[in-house]
Amino acid sequence: MVYYCSTSDTGARLGLNSAQRTQASSRLNSGIRRASIDIDQTFRDYGRDVPSKSIADTTANGAVSAGATTMTLTNASSFATIGNGNIDGDSFVWTGKDASNSNILTGVSGISADHATGVVVQAGEMAHILREICADLAAAYYMEDEGTFQTTGAEGSMRGTTLRERGEFSLKRLAHLGSVD
């Protein structure tokens, strides 16, 4: 299954620092799985293929470190020479391909976390937009789950509701349009 965002994205929506993200990783990942399933299902509801089928994708052929300026892919033939994409929920841009090996993206920027070999890498603006929608939905699910165990004031539930409404609105609009082009 393709996940459209990462714990880093979701944690940022919630204002969690790195240690808090690590501590809450299983709950964050649960929210990300739910959000990714909802995204796929919403596209199906509109009679469209799930986004992961319309986004060029491959896998990383080697680990990718935070701040990397190149990225080796298993097969970059469906990736443009210049573009933007998403690696395991982490948005990035690239400015070219290596002259001797077209599976190596060059001029890469925006990698904010380390990624293992074999993780999914997607090309296109839609990948970035889906990352934002996924992070909103996953954060809302996390807050709803946490709300079950806490009795906080209305502000906590209101923030979760706002994130969910924004995510669902954006998702339905994107699914209806079918693309960002």
ZIUR-V490865 format. One record per residue. N is the residue number from 0. PSI is psi in whole degrees, 0 to 359 (* if undefined). OMEGA is omega in radians with two decimals (* if undefined). Layout:
N&PSI&OMEGA ; N&PSI&OMEGA
This chain:
0&141&3.10 ; 1&131&3.04 ; 2&133&-3.02 ; 3&353&3.09 ; 4&176&-3.09 ; 5&171&3.09 ; 6&331&3.10 ; 7&316&3.12 ; 8&311&-3.09 ; 9&317&3.11 ; 10&324&3.11 ; 11&321&3.11 ; 12&328&-3.09 ; 13&353&-3.12 ; 14&28&-3.14 ; 15&139&3.04 ; 16&178&-3.06 ; 17&316&-3.14 ; 18&320&3.12 ; 19&323&3.10 ; 20&317&3.13 ; 21&316&-3.13 ; 22&325&-3.08 ; 23&15&-2.99 ; 24&321&-3.11 ; 25&321&3.11 ; 26&323&3.08 ; 27&315&3.12 ; 28&325&3.08 ; 29&316&3.10 ; 30&322&3.12 ; 31&318&3.09 ; 32&314&3.13 ; 33&317&3.14 ; 34&318&-3.14 ; 35&321&3.08 ; 36&317&3.12 ; 37&320&3.12 ; 38&310&3.13 ; 39&316&-3.11 ; 40&321&3.13 ; 41&319&3.09 ; 42&319&3.09 ; 43&320&3.13 ; 44&330&3.11 ; 45&11&3.10 ; 46&25&-3.12 ; 47&158&3.02 ; 48&153&3.08 ; 49&147&-3.05 ; 50&325&-3.10 ; 51&340&3.10 ; 52&335&-3.11 ; 53&354&3.13 ; 54&129&3.08 ; 55&130&3.12 ; 56&159&3.11 ; 57&199&3.09 ; 58&158&3.08 ; 59&132&3.11 ; 60&72&-3.05 ; 61&156&-3.14 ; 62&149&3.11 ; 63&123&-3.10 ; 64&154&3.04 ; 65&135&3.14 ; 66&5&-3.12 ; 67&146&3.11 ; 68&352&3.01 ; 69&158&3.12 ; 70&125&3.11 ; 71&127&-3.12 ; 72&159&3.09 ; 73&317&3.13 ; 74&107&-3.10 ; 75&19&-3.07 ; 76&330&3.14 ; 77&5&3.10 ; 78&136&3.10 ; 79&165&3.11 ; 80&323&3.10 ; 81&137&3.13 ; 82&195&3.09 ; 83&160&-3.09 ; 84&198&-3.01 ; 85&128&3.03 ; 86&110&3.10 ; 87&41&3.11 ; 88&2&-3.10 ; 89&111&-3.10 ; 90&144&3.12 ; 91&167&3.03 ; 92&159&3.03 ; 93&155&-3.05 ; 94&0&3.12 ; 95&182&3.05 ; 96&148&3.14 ; 97&135&-3.09 ; 98&326&-3.09 ; 99&344&3.14 ; 100&102&-3.05 ; 101&358&3.06 ; 102&1&3.11 ; 103&117&3.06 ; 104&137&-3.13 ; 105&165&-3.13 ; 106&30&-3.11 ; 107&138&3.02 ; 108&155&3.09 ; 109&1&3.13 ; 110&114&-3.03 ; 111&356&-3.13 ; 112&161&3.06 ; 113&144&-3.14 ; 114&138&-3.11 ; 115&160&3.04 ; 116&145&3.09 ; 117&355&3.12 ; 118&155&-3.09 ; 119&135&3.06 ; 120&128&-3.10 ; 121&147&3.11 ; 122&148&2.99 ; 123&157&3.14 ; 124&327&-3.13 ; 125&324&3.12 ; 126&320&3.13 ; 127&316&-3.13 ; 128&318&3.10 ; 129&328&3.08 ; 130&315&-3.13 ; 131&316&3.13 ; 132&314&3.14 ; 133&316&-3.13 ; 134&319&3.09 ; 135&311&-3.11 ; 136&315&-3.13 ; 137&320&3.10 ; 138&320&3.11 ; 139&316&3.12 ; 140&319&3.11 ; 141&313&-3.12 ; 142&322&3.10 ; 143&317&3.11 ; 144&317&3.11 ; 145&325&3.13 ; 146&336&3.10 ; 147&329&-3.06 ; 148&354&-3.10 ; 149&149&3.06 ; 150&81&3.13 ; 151&175&3.13 ; 152&181&-3.08 ; 153&336&-3.08 ; 154&324&3.13 ; 155&313&-3.12 ; 156&329&3.13 ; 157&320&3.12 ; 158&317&3.10 ; 159&319&3.12 ; 160&318&3.12 ; 161&315&3.12 ; 162&317&-3.13 ; 163&313&-3.13 ; 164&317&3.13 ; 165&315&3.13 ; 166&314&-3.12 ; 167&319&3.12 ; 168&311&-3.13 ; 169&319&3.14 ; 170&313&-3.14 ; 171&322&3.11 ; 172&315&3.14 ; 173&317&3.13 ; 174&322&3.11 ; 175&315&-3.13 ; 176&324&3.10 ; 177&345&3.10 ; 178&173&3.10 ; 179&3&-3.12 ; 180&*&*
